[in-house]
Amino acid sequence: MLKVRRFDSQSSDFEAQFNAFVASDQDQDDDVTQTVQQIINAIRTRGNEALLDYTQQFDRLTLASAAQLEVSATEIQAALATIDAPKRAALEQAHARIHDYAQQQKLASWRYTDDHNSTLGQRVTALDRVGIYVPGGTAAYPSSVLMNAVPAKVAGVEEVIMVAPTPDGQTNTTVLAAAAIAGVDRVFRIGGAQAVAALAYGTETVPAVDKIVGPGNIYVATAKRLVFGKVGIDMIAGPSEVLVICDESANPEWLAMDLFSQAEHDVLARATLLSTSADILDQVEQAMNDLLPSLERSEIIRQSMQNFGSLVKVDDLQQAAHISNRLAPEHLQLAVADPETLLEQIKHAGAVFMGHHTPEAFGDYCAGPNHVLPTSATARFSSPLGVYDFQKRTSILNCSNQGAEILSTVASTLAHSEGLTAHARSAEYRGKK
């Protein structure tokens, strides 16, 4: 029987107990960091040779040469032609919706002229080359291909490089088909920390990129953290998480499956339900036990829910919103009768799914907004992946003679106050008539 942790906000020790439970995070240990650093160093110094060795060691794939690390364009197009019609149609529909949403995010260059006829502005340009990491261990994710590649293409990135592990040489046809639909330029059958290192530093075969995006396990996340600075990254992603807030109008069976849909990602995934009704919580727990045996990844779900899942009775929706803002969840479902009113109280969340007919699963695949979201409460200060992550901004300044005279005095005064004489004189030269 599946037994999920229960909490009641009326309990005298609720705050201490719930906070301790939430804080029971999966901290990475020093051994992981040390292992990943060794892999990165090997890729930097030995290039393709190390990449082939790690591919054999971790993916059980022996390749005759480094050239075989790359998936040919012919193989990618063959995958698109091979998948069945319903699957291709689903990929194309998802691509269209993600593309349309991304189009709304494009930043534009701008300029203005001040009172002294000086021109100031901002120029927006796309990154030259990005790498997208697509997981391929316990499951394959064609949706991740679309979510990472489409905004890059909309931004105008010149070259999108995809890496995806192929354990035992098994290439996922749907992943390759998604790459074809999304317009990915090159694909390599590599994964893990070694793939991140190859993208960051380049090898004789894999080109170095400007930014690495996409989810992965703790080794991938650690590698992204260690190469940051050499390249840009989207974020350091932790285990997936969903927080559902519900009232008496919610369907318990739907709620149970919504929680399961997140828990099946990983045994470390965290699924939490906040409800104003104790009866609903009882019904959800019963529904989970009824539904669990029918699911393919039932053991993963069981471990996730028993170790990191929770059902919480709250006094009212205002308290639920307060708890949600403290947790700043990756995914937040508002399974309530009036989600618009509740949304006004929400400050921190990666993505908000409103109402009974908007499950988080829609966001994972095809709704339009990106499913690469901030985890581990980082929604307090960061945002979902979007077109803006593949664009950079350059400041533009062009001073008129009059503007230079005025700014020279201001800059000179401030420079002298900081003891930077060369700055001051550089400014003063422009103020001379």
C-alpha positions as CSV (number, residue, x, y, z in Angstrom):
1,M,0.0,0.0,0.0
2,L,1.2,3.5,-0.9
3,K,1.5,5.7,2.1
4,V,2.2,9.4,1.5
5,R,3.4,11.8,4.2
6,R,0.5,13.8,5.7
7,F,0.6,17.2,7.3
8,D,-2.0,19.4,8.9
9,S,-1.4,23.1,9.3
10,Q,-3.5,23.1,12.5
11,S,-0.9,21.0,14.2
12,S,1.3,22.8,16.8
13,D,4.5,21.5,15.2
14,F,3.4,21.9,11.5
15,E,5.9,24.6,10.6
16,A,8.8,22.7,12.0
17,Q,7.8,19.3,10.7
18,F,6.9,20.5,7.2
19,N,9.9,22.8,6.8
20,A,12.2,19.9,7.9
21,F,10.6,17.7,5.3
22,V,10.9,20.2,2.5
23,A,14.5,20.8,3.5
24,S,15.3,17.1,3.2
25,D,16.9,17.8,-0.1
26,Q,19.2,15.7,-2.2
27,D,22.5,17.5,-1.7
28,Q,25.2,16.4,-4.1
29,D,28.2,15.0,-2.4
30,D,31.9,15.8,-3.0
31,D,32.4,12.5,-4.7
32,V,30.1,13.6,-7.6
33,T,31.9,16.9,-8.0
34,Q,35.3,15.2,-8.0
35,T,34.2,12.5,-10.5
36,V,32.7,15.2,-12.9
37,Q,35.8,17.4,-12.6
38,Q,38.0,14.4,-13.6
39,I,35.8,13.8,-16.7
40,I,36.0,17.5,-17.7
41,N,39.7,17.5,-17.3
42,A,40.0,14.4,-19.5
43,I,37.9,15.9,-22.2
44,R,39.9,19.1,-22.2
45,T,43.2,17.3,-22.4
46,R,42.5,14.2,-24.5
47,G,39.5,15.3,-26.6
48,N,38.0,12.7,-28.8
49,E,40.0,9.9,-27.3
50,A,38.5,10.5,-23.8
51,L,35.0,11.0,-25.3
52,L,35.2,7.6,-27.0
53,D,36.4,6.0,-23.8
54,Y,33.6,7.5,-21.7
55,T,31.0,6.6,-24.3
56,Q,32.2,3.0,-24.1
57,Q,32.3,3.0,-20.3
58,F,29.0,4.7,-19.5
59,D,26.8,4.0,-22.6
60,R,28.3,0.6,-23.4
61,L,28.8,1.8,-27.0
62,T,32.1,1.0,-28.8
63,L,32.8,3.2,-31.8
64,A,35.5,2.6,-34.4
65,S,36.2,6.3,-34.8
66,A,35.3,9.7,-33.5
67,A,33.4,10.4,-36.7
68,Q,30.8,7.9,-35.6
69,L,30.0,10.0,-32.6
70,E,27.9,12.2,-35.0
71,V,24.5,11.1,-36.2
72,S,24.3,11.7,-39.9
73,A,21.8,14.0,-41.6
74,T,20.6,10.9,-43.5
75,E,19.9,9.0,-40.3
76,I,18.0,12.0,-38.8
77,Q,15.8,12.4,-41.9
78,A,15.2,8.6,-42.0
79,A,14.0,8.8,-38.4
80,L,11.5,11.4,-39.4
81,A,10.2,9.3,-42.2
82,T,10.1,6.2,-40.0
83,I,7.9,7.3,-37.2
84,D,4.1,6.6,-37.5
85,A,1.8,9.3,-38.7
86,P,0.0,10.1,-35.4
87,K,3.4,10.5,-33.6
88,R,4.7,12.8,-36.3
89,A,1.5,14.8,-36.3
90,A,1.8,15.2,-32.5
91,L,5.4,16.4,-32.8
92,E,4.5,18.9,-35.5
93,Q,1.5,20.3,-33.6
94,A,3.6,20.6,-30.4
95,H,6.4,22.3,-32.5
96,A,3.9,24.8,-33.9
97,R,2.5,25.8,-30.5
98,I,5.9,26.1,-28.9
99,H,7.1,28.2,-31.9
100,D,4.0,30.5,-31.7
101,Y,4.6,31.1,-28.0
102,A,8.3,31.7,-28.5
103,Q,7.6,34.3,-31.2
104,Q,6.0,36.5,-28.6
105,Q,9.2,36.5,-26.5
106,K,11.6,38.0,-29.0
107,L,13.4,41.0,-27.8
108,A,13.9,43.9,-30.2
109,S,16.7,46.5,-30.5
110,W,15.9,50.0,-29.6
111,R,17.3,53.5,-29.5
112,Y,16.3,57.0,-28.3
113,T,17.7,60.5,-28.5
114,D,18.1,62.5,-25.3
115,D,17.8,66.3,-24.7
116,H,21.3,66.9,-25.9
117,N,20.9,65.0,-29.1
118,S,23.0,62.0,-27.9
119,T,21.8,58.6,-29.0
120,L,21.5,55.7,-26.6
121,G,20.1,52.3,-27.1
122,Q,20.3,48.5,-27.0
123,R,21.2,46.1,-29.8
124,V,19.8,42.6,-29.5
125,T,21.6,39.8,-31.3
126,A,21.4,36.0,-31.2
127,L,24.1,33.7,-29.9
128,D,26.3,32.1,-32.6
129,R,26.1,28.4,-31.4
130,V,24.3,26.6,-28.6
131,G,24.3,23.1,-27.3
132,I,21.2,21.3,-26.1
133,Y,21.4,18.3,-23.8
134,V,18.6,15.7,-24.2
135,P,18.4,13.0,-21.6
136,G,18.4,9.4,-22.7
137,G,18.9,7.3,-19.6
138,T,15.7,6.0,-17.8
139,A,13.6,7.6,-20.5
140,A,13.9,9.5,-23.8
141,Y,12.4,12.9,-24.2
142,P,11.6,14.2,-27.7
143,S,9.7,17.0,-25.9
144,S,13.0,18.3,-24.5
145,V,14.3,18.6,-28.1
146,L,11.5,20.9,-29.1
147,M,11.5,22.9,-25.9
148,N,15.2,23.6,-26.1
149,A,15.7,23.9,-29.9
150,V,12.7,25.9,-30.9
151,P,13.3,29.1,-28.9
152,A,17.0,29.0,-30.0
153,K,15.9,28.9,-33.6
154,V,13.3,31.6,-33.1
155,A,16.0,33.7,-31.5
156,G,18.1,33.3,-34.6
157,V,20.9,31.1,-33.3
158,E,23.1,30.2,-36.3
159,E,23.9,26.6,-35.2
160,V,22.1,24.3,-32.7
161,I,24.1,21.3,-31.6
162,M,22.3,18.5,-29.9
163,V,23.8,15.8,-27.7
164,A,21.9,12.7,-26.5
165,P,23.2,9.5,-25.0
166,T,22.5,6.2,-26.7
167,P,22.9,3.5,-24.1
168,D,23.9,0.2,-25.8
169,G,23.8,2.0,-29.1
170,Q,20.0,2.3,-29.1
171,T,19.1,5.6,-30.7
172,N,15.6,6.9,-30.0
173,T,13.9,7.4,-33.3
174,T,11.3,9.9,-32.0
175,V,14.1,12.0,-30.5
176,L,15.8,12.2,-33.8
177,A,12.5,13.0,-35.6
178,A,12.0,15.8,-33.1
179,A,15.4,17.1,-33.9
180,A,14.6,17.1,-37.6
181,I,11.3,19.0,-37.1
182,A,12.9,21.5,-34.8
183,G,15.7,22.3,-37.3
184,V,18.6,21.0,-35.1
185,D,21.8,21.4,-37.2
186,R,24.0,18.6,-35.8
187,V,23.4,15.7,-33.4
188,F,26.0,13.7,-31.4
189,R,25.4,10.4,-29.7
190,I,27.1,11.3,-26.4
191,G,25.8,12.0,-22.9
192,G,26.6,12.6,-19.3
193,A,29.2,15.0,-17.9
194,Q,31.5,14.1,-20.9
195,A,29.0,15.6,-23.3
196,V,28.7,18.8,-21.4
197,A,32.5,19.1,-21.3
198,A,32.8,18.4,-25.0
199,L,30.2,21.2,-25.7
200,A,32.0,23.6,-23.4
201,Y,35.6,23.1,-24.5
202,G,35.2,21.4,-27.9
203,T,37.0,18.4,-29.3
204,E,38.4,17.5,-32.7
205,T,34.9,16.5,-33.6
206,V,32.4,18.2,-31.4
207,P,32.4,22.0,-31.8
208,A,32.5,24.3,-28.7
209,V,29.3,26.2,-28.1
210,D,28.5,29.5,-26.4
211,K,25.7,28.2,-24.1
212,I,24.5,24.8,-22.9
213,V,20.8,24.2,-22.1
214,G,18.7,21.3,-21.2
215,P,18.0,19.0,-18.3
216,G,20.0,16.0,-17.0
217,N,20.9,13.9,-14.0
218,I,23.1,15.0,-11.1
219,Y,26.3,14.4,-13.1
220,V,25.0,16.6,-16.0
221,A,23.9,19.3,-13.6
222,T,27.2,19.3,-11.8
223,A,29.1,19.4,-15.1
224,K,27.1,22.5,-16.2
225,R,27.9,24.2,-12.9
226,L,31.6,23.5,-13.3
227,V,31.8,24.7,-16.9
228,F,29.8,27.9,-16.3
229,G,32.0,30.9,-17.0
230,K,33.6,29.1,-20.0
231,V,30.1,28.9,-21.5
232,G,26.7,30.1,-20.5
233,I,24.1,27.8,-19.1
234,D,20.4,28.0,-18.7
235,M,20.2,26.9,-15.0
236,I,21.2,24.2,-12.5
237,A,18.2,22.0,-12.5
238,G,17.3,19.9,-9.5
239,P,14.7,17.1,-9.4
240,S,11.3,17.8,-10.9
241,E,8.6,19.1,-8.7
242,V,4.9,19.9,-8.7
243,L,2.8,21.7,-6.2
244,V,-1.0,21.4,-6.5
245,I,-3.4,23.6,-4.6
246,C,-7.0,22.3,-4.6
247,D,-10.4,23.0,-3.0
248,E,-13.5,20.9,-2.7
249,S,-14.3,21.4,-6.4
250,A,-11.4,19.2,-7.6
251,N,-11.6,15.7,-8.9
252,P,-9.5,13.4,-6.6
253,E,-8.7,10.9,-9.3
254,W,-7.4,13.7,-11.6
255,L,-5.3,15.0,-8.7
256,A,-3.8,11.6,-8.0
257,M,-2.7,11.2,-11.6
258,D,-1.4,14.8,-11.7
259,L,0.9,14.0,-8.8
260,F,1.9,10.8,-10.4
261,S,2.7,12.5,-13.7
262,Q,5.5,14.4,-11.9
263,A,6.6,11.5,-9.6
264,E,7.2,9.2,-12.6
265,H,10.1,11.3,-13.8
266,D,12.5,10.3,-11.1
267,V,12.6,8.7,-7.7
268,L,13.9,12.1,-6.4
269,A,10.9,14.0,-7.9
270,R,8.8,15.9,-5.4
271,A,5.0,16.1,-5.6
272,T,3.0,18.0,-3.1
273,L,-0.8,18.6,-2.7
274,L,-2.2,21.4,-0.6
275,S,-5.9,21.1,0.1
276,T,-8.5,23.0,2.1
277,S,-10.4,19.7,2.5
278,A,-9.3,16.7,4.5
279,D,-11.9,14.6,2.7
280,I,-10.3,15.4,-0.6
281,L,-6.9,14.3,0.7
282,D,-8.3,11.0,1.9
283,Q,-9.9,10.5,-1.5
284,V,-6.7,11.4,-3.4
285,E,-4.7,8.9,-1.3
286,Q,-7.3,6.2,-2.0
287,A,-7.2,7.1,-5.7
288,M,-3.4,6.8,-5.8
289,N,-3.5,3.3,-4.4
290,D,-6.2,2.3,-6.9
291,L,-4.3,3.8,-9.9
292,L,-0.7,3.0,-9.1
293,P,-0.7,-0.7,-10.2
294,S,-1.8,0.3,-13.7
295,L,1.2,2.5,-14.5
296,E,4.4,1.3,-16.2
297,R,6.7,3.3,-13.9
298,S,4.9,2.4,-10.8
299,E,8.0,1.5,-8.8
300,I,9.6,4.9,-9.6
301,I,6.3,6.6,-8.6
302,R,6.1,4.7,-5.4
303,Q,9.6,5.6,-4.3
304,S,9.1,9.2,-5.2
305,M,5.8,9.6,-3.4
306,Q,6.8,7.7,-0.3
307,N,10.1,9.6,0.1
308,F,9.3,13.1,-1.2
309,G,5.5,13.3,-1.7
310,S,3.2,15.0,0.7
311,L,-0.5,15.7,1.3
312,V,-1.1,18.9,3.3
313,K,-4.3,20.1,4.9
314,V,-4.4,23.9,4.9
315,D,-6.9,26.3,6.6
316,D,-7.7,28.2,3.4
317,L,-6.4,29.1,0.0
318,Q,-4.6,32.2,1.3
319,Q,-2.5,29.9,3.5
320,A,-1.9,27.7,0.5
321,A,-0.7,30.6,-1.5
322,H,1.6,31.6,1.4
323,I,3.1,28.1,1.5
324,S,3.4,28.0,-2.3
325,N,5.3,31.3,-2.4
326,R,7.8,30.0,0.2
327,L,8.4,26.8,-1.9
328,A,8.5,28.7,-5.2
329,P,7.7,25.5,-7.1
330,E,8.8,24.6,-10.6
331,H,5.2,23.7,-11.5
332,L,2.1,25.0,-9.7
333,Q,-1.4,23.7,-10.4
334,L,-4.4,25.8,-9.2
335,A,-7.1,23.1,-9.2
336,V,-9.7,25.4,-7.7
337,A,-13.0,26.9,-8.7
338,D,-11.6,30.4,-9.1
339,P,-8.0,30.2,-10.2
340,E,-7.8,33.8,-11.4
341,T,-8.4,35.2,-7.9
342,L,-5.9,32.8,-6.4
343,L,-3.3,33.7,-9.0
344,E,-3.2,37.2,-7.7
345,Q,-1.7,35.9,-4.5
346,I,1.0,33.9,-6.3
347,K,4.4,35.5,-6.5
348,H,6.9,32.7,-7.2
349,A,6.4,29.8,-9.6
350,G,8.1,28.5,-12.7
351,A,4.8,27.9,-14.5
352,V,1.2,28.1,-13.3
353,F,-1.5,25.8,-14.6
354,M,-4.9,27.2,-13.9
355,G,-8.2,25.4,-13.4
356,H,-9.3,21.8,-13.5
357,H,-8.7,21.3,-17.2
358,T,-5.1,22.5,-17.3
359,P,-2.8,19.7,-16.0
360,E,0.9,20.1,-15.8
361,A,1.3,17.4,-18.4
362,F,0.0,19.8,-21.1
363,G,2.9,22.1,-20.3
364,D,5.4,19.2,-20.6
365,Y,4.5,18.6,-24.2
366,C,2.4,20.9,-26.2
367,A,0.7,23.8,-24.5
368,G,3.3,26.3,-25.8
369,P,5.2,27.7,-22.8
370,N,8.6,26.1,-22.2
371,H,8.9,23.1,-19.9
372,V,12.5,24.0,-18.9
373,L,11.7,25.7,-15.6
374,P,13.5,26.8,-12.4
375,T,13.6,24.2,-9.7
376,S,14.5,24.0,-6.0
377,A,12.9,27.3,-5.1
378,T,14.9,29.2,-7.7
379,A,11.7,30.6,-9.2
380,R,12.2,33.3,-6.6
381,F,14.7,34.8,-8.9
382,S,14.8,33.0,-12.2
383,S,12.5,32.3,-15.1
384,P,11.5,29.6,-17.6
385,L,13.8,29.0,-20.6
386,G,12.8,31.3,-23.5
387,V,13.9,33.1,-26.6
388,Y,15.6,35.7,-24.4
389,D,18.0,33.0,-23.2
390,F,19.4,32.8,-26.7
391,Q,19.7,36.5,-27.3
392,K,22.2,38.9,-25.8
393,R,22.0,42.7,-25.4
394,T,24.7,45.2,-26.3
395,S,24.5,48.8,-25.1
396,I,24.8,51.5,-27.7
397,L,26.1,55.1,-27.0
398,N,26.7,57.9,-29.4
399,C,27.3,61.3,-27.8
400,S,26.8,64.6,-29.5
401,N,29.3,67.4,-29.0
402,Q,26.8,69.1,-26.6
403,G,26.2,65.8,-24.8
404,A,29.9,65.2,-24.4
405,E,30.5,68.6,-22.8
406,I,27.8,67.9,-20.2
407,L,28.8,64.3,-19.5
408,S,32.5,65.2,-19.2
409,T,31.9,67.3,-16.1
410,V,29.7,64.7,-14.4
411,A,32.1,61.8,-15.3
412,S,35.2,63.8,-14.3
413,T,33.8,64.7,-10.9
414,L,32.8,61.1,-10.1
415,A,36.1,59.7,-11.5
416,H,38.2,62.1,-9.3
417,S,36.1,61.0,-6.3
418,E,37.1,57.4,-7.0
419,G,40.8,58.4,-7.5
420,L,40.8,57.3,-11.1
421,T,42.6,60.2,-12.8
422,A,42.9,58.6,-16.3
423,H,39.1,58.2,-16.3
424,A,38.7,61.8,-15.4
425,R,41.1,63.1,-18.0
426,S,39.6,60.9,-20.7
427,A,36.2,62.5,-19.9
428,E,37.6,66.0,-19.7
429,Y,39.2,65.8,-23.2
430,R,35.7,65.5,-24.6
431,G,34.5,68.6,-22.7
432,K,37.1,70.9,-24.2
433,K,36.0,73.3,-26.8
